[in-house]
């Protein structure tokens, strides 16, 4: 039976002291009145970053003909959605002279600005607005958050190549030439922005997304709404609420392990383990053994933000230059040190593994978007998702052919 129920796109599920945005449903306001079928959902734009470049021979396809059937090793995780992807070859980074001694200070900060800092004011931020913020200026007024900035690591790197401000190492988003946009590294804080109560723009009350009673109240309100929705929207609502629950559980598990490890480190017994058992490992986020788990939670939060039209623009800095290791891959060498490999086979292998790992996290997000229905297609159909790096080759700091992957049909 066809439902004529129509609700505003801003509709939220509400409980006591909290609200939860809904995904775009066909019953919402973007389904134009008087039309037989809804308008196309809005387009979203997302960027995901990895520093230090790639092993080019393992990244670029051998030929356009073999791209889908025999992708290079770095892209293997994208195989199920390669037909949704486009590789952009021949895009060069901005030449960094007169800052030739600052390749890492400029690989991230020039990635979306395509500009160099002002050479006369090196000790303070003065570069240019970034591509994501240009987009946010156009579409940000239609959503609760003009843009969403995420990162895996704190933006606190201390180094001053060529006397440049430390902020150039760790920021890719710039609201203006002099205003870097800070990125959020705490999944709980991100979830609070999507699920919480605010009394003014940008200010969130202490509405804890991990308070199960509060979440139960809000999600419980979906039962009455569900009865009014057509079947397709009911299915989409069920999928969305399952995703919210899953993210909530994963964040709770991460935080539980962190608290338990901290107590054990302080000599406090927190479980009924045998005395001979090893204490639980300390999960150091974002530098811990399960980096993939952390990154996938952040990717899920990005998907939820797009699904609910809470924002249409996002950036995710997967890692920043220098100091990052990947024990999950079976070695603890820092990413940066391995990129200066001088063609040593073992170092090349490790750089390739790190690249494949980071692309796999991008693939995780893209595949999830591809599996979520929206309008006449999928969420990915209405997105432009870009993965890339600000260096072509970390061994020589080259920038002539930057690696780019674009996914989606937006």
N, C-alpha and C positions, 0 to 999 in steps of 0.2 A: 504493500500500500504506500503510495507516495505521500510524503509529509510536506505540508506547506509552511511548517514552522521556520521562522527566520529570526536570527538573533544578531546582535551587534558583534563585530569582530573583537571588541574590547571586553566581551563577557569573560568573567573569571569565576572559578569555584571559590566560595568563601566559607571560612570557618570563623571561630572566635579569635580575632587578632591576626588573621593570616588570610592570604588569598593565593590561588594558583592559576596562572595563565593557562588557557586552553590551546590546543593545536588549531590550525586553520581548518574549519569544517565547512562543508558545502552549505550548511544552514546559516553560516555567518554573513555578515554584511557585505563581504566582498563578492557574494553571489548577487549580482545586480538585480533589483526588483524588475519584474516584467520580462525577464529573459528566461528562455527555456533551460539554459545551462549556465553555470557560473563563469565569470571572467577568469582569465588566467591568474593564478596566485602570484604574489609579488616575487621578484627576483632577489636572491640573497647573494652576498659576495663574501668569500672567506679566504684568508691567507694563512699558510702554515710554513714555518721556517726551520731550516737546519743550517748550522754554520759550516765553514771549512771546505765546501765543495764536495765533489764526488770523484770516484775512479771512472773516468769518462768511458773507457772501453766496456765497463759493466753497466753503464747507465743508458747510453744511446742505442737504439735498435740498429741492427745491422742493415736493415732496409725497411721501407714502408710496407712492403709485401709480407715480411716476416713478423711485423710488429705484434699482430694479434695471436698468431700461432706459436711463435717462439720469442717471447719477450726476453730482454736481457735480464741477468740475475737480479739486478737492483729492483726491477719492476715486477718480479714474480708474484708478490702479494696482491698486485692489482689485476692479475689475470682475469678474475670473474667480471671485472668492470672495465677492462681495457677499451671496449667499444664505446665507453662513455668518456674516454680520456684523449687528450691531445698533448703531444710534446712539442714545445716551442724551442727550436734550435736557431742559433745565430743572434740571440739577444745578449748584448754586451753590457757589463756594468759601467758606471761612469768612471772615467779615468781619474785616478786619485792624486795626481800631481797638483799642488806642491806637497801633498801629504804622503809621499812614497814610503815613509817609515811607519805608517799607520794602517796596514791592510786590515787588521782585525777591528780596529776602532770604527772603520768605515764600511765593513762588509754588511752589517745589519742596518746601520742608520741610513745608508744610501739605497738600500734594497727597494723600498717603496717611495722614496723621495726623488731618486735619480738626480740628486744634487749633492754638491760638496758643502761642508760647513764654511762659514765665513772665515777666511784665513786671518783676518784682523781681530777676531774675537774668539780665539781658540778655546779659551778657558771657560766659556759659557755656551749654552746651546743656541745655535743660530744657523739653521740649515734650510728648512722649507717644509711645507705641508706635505704629508704623505698621502698616497693613493687611497688608502682606506678612509682617511678623514675627509678627503675630497668627496668620496661617495657618501659618507655619513652626513655631510653638509646638505646633500641633495635629498636623501631618503630618511635621515634620522628623525625628522619631525613626525613621521608616520608611526613611530614605535616608542615603547617605553624607554628603551635604551638606544641612543643614537648609534652606538657601536659597543662591541664587547672585546676587551683586550685580555688575553690569557697568556700565561708563561709557565714554564716548568721550573725555572730557577729564579731566585731573588735577583732583582735588578740592582746589584750592589758591587759589581766588579770594580776592582781598584787598579787602574793602570792608566797611564797618560802618554800614549804614543803620540809623538809630535806635539805634545802639550795640549792635546784635545781633551775636552770635558769627558769625565767618566761615563756620562749618560749616553754617549754615542755607542758604547760597547753593547748596551743592553736594551735599547729602545728601537722599535721600528715604526711606531706610530707617533706622529707629530701633528697636533691640532693646528699649530701655526709654526712659523719659523723658529719661535723661541719657546714653544710649549710642548714638551714631550708628554705623551699620554701614558701613565703608569699601567702596567699589566697586573692582573690578579693571579696569584699562584696558589691560593687556598681554595680547594673545591667547595668547602663549606661556605665561604664568602660568596662564591659564584652562585651557589644554590640559593643563598639568601637573597640575592638580587632577582632571581627568577621566582622565588617562593618566599614571600615575606610581606610585611606591612610597612609602608613608608608614609611619613607625614609631610614630606616635601621632597622635591626631586633629588635623588641621589642619597637620601638618608633612610636607612633601614632600621626599624625597631628590632628588639631582641626576639624576633620570631624565629625560633630554632627549627630548621627544616628537618632535623633529626628527632624532634619530639614526635614520637609515634602517635600519641593521642591527638595532637593537633593535626597531623597529616591524615589520620583516620577520619576526623571530623570533616576536613575539607573534601577528601575523596568520597566520603560517604554522601556528600551533597550531589555527587555525580549520578547517583541512582535515579533521582527524580528527573534530572536533565536527560538522562539516557532514554527514558521512556518517550520523550518528545522528538527524538532524533530519528532520521531515516536510517535504514540498516547500514549503509556504508559509513555514515558518521558514527554510528554505535561502535562499529569495528575499529574505526580510527581512534575513538575515545578510549576504548579498551586497551589498544596498543600503547597509547600515550601514557595512560595511568600505570601500566605495567612497567614502562620505561622509567617513570618517576620513582616508583618503588625500587626498581633495580639499582638506580643510581644512589638512592638514599641508603640502601643496604651496603653498597660497596664503600661509600664514604664512611659509614659507621664502622665497617670492618677495618678499614685503614686506620681510623682514629683509635679504635680499641687496641690494635696492635701497637700503635705508637705509645699509648698510655701505659700498657702493660710492660713494654720494653723499658720505658723510663722508670717505672717503679722497681723493676728488677735491677736496673742499673744502680738504683739508690739503696738496694739491699732489702726491699720490701717484697715478700712473697705474695703473689697475686693469684695463684692457681693451685690446684691439687696435684701438681706434678711430683714425681719422685725426686728426692734430693739429688740423685745422681744424674738427672736429666739436665741437658744444657738449657740455659735460660733462653727465652724467645729472642730471636734476632731483633735488633732495633731497626724498624723500618724508617729509614731517613728519607723523607720526602722533601725535596725532589731528587735526592742523590742516592736513593736506596737501591736494593737489589731487584726490586720489582718496578722498575721505571715504566715498563709497559702498562702496568695496572694503573698507575697514576695518570699517565698520558691518556689512556682510554677513558678514564672517568672525565677528564677535561674535554675530550672529544665528544663524549655523550652529552655533557652540559652544553657544548656548542650546538649539537644537533637539537637539543630541547629548546634552546634559545631561538633557533631558526624555525622549528616546528610551531612554536607558539607565537611567532611573529613579535617576540620581545625585542629583537633587533634584526636588522638585515645586513649588518656589516660586522665582521669579526677578524681578529688576528690571533694567531697562536704561535708564540715563540717556543718551539720544541726544546731548544737549548741555545745558549749564548757562547761566544768565543771563549776558549780556554777553560781548563779546570773541570771538564765533564768526563766522567768515566761510565762504563757500561758493564758492571759485573754480571748482569743478567746474561750477557753473551759469553761468559766464561773467561773473561780477562778484565783486568782493572787498569790497563793503560789509559791515560787521558787521550781523548779524541784528538786534541790539537797536536800532541807529540807524535802520534802515529801518522798524521797527514804529511809530515815532513819525512817521507818514507824513502826518498832517493831510490825508488823502485825495488826496495827490499821486499821479498815475497811475503814475509810474515806480517809486516806492517801494512802492506797493500791489502792483504786478506782481512785484517782487522778494520781498516777504513771501509772496505766494501761491506763488511758485516754491519757496521754502524749505520752506513747509508741505507742498507736494506731494512734494518730495524726501524729507522725513522720513517721511511716510506711505508712500512707496514702499519704504522700508527695512522698515517694519512689514509691508507687503504681501509683500515678499520672504520674510520669515520665515513668515508665515501660509500663503502658498501652498505653501511647502516642507512644512510640517506637513500640509497638506491632501493632499499627494501621497504621504505615507508611510503604509502600511497598518499598522494595529494593531487586534488583536481583530477584531470584526465590522465595523470601519469604518476611520477614519484617526486619526493622532495628533492632528489638530486636533479631532476629535470628542471627545477626552478632555482637552481643554484649555480654559481660559478666558483669553484673551489680551486685554489692554486697552492701548490707546494713548490718550494724552491730554496735556493741558497744564494748568498751574496758573493760567493767565490766559485769560479769554475773548477779550479784545481788548487787544493791547499798546499801541495808540495812546492809550487812556484808562485802562489798567490795570484794566479792569472784570473782575469775577469772578462775575457773576450767572448765566451760562449757559456753563459750561465745556465745551469740546469733548471728547467721549468716543467711542471706537469699541471695541466688544467683539466679538471673533471667537471662534468655537468653540462647542461644544455641551456642554462639561463641566458 
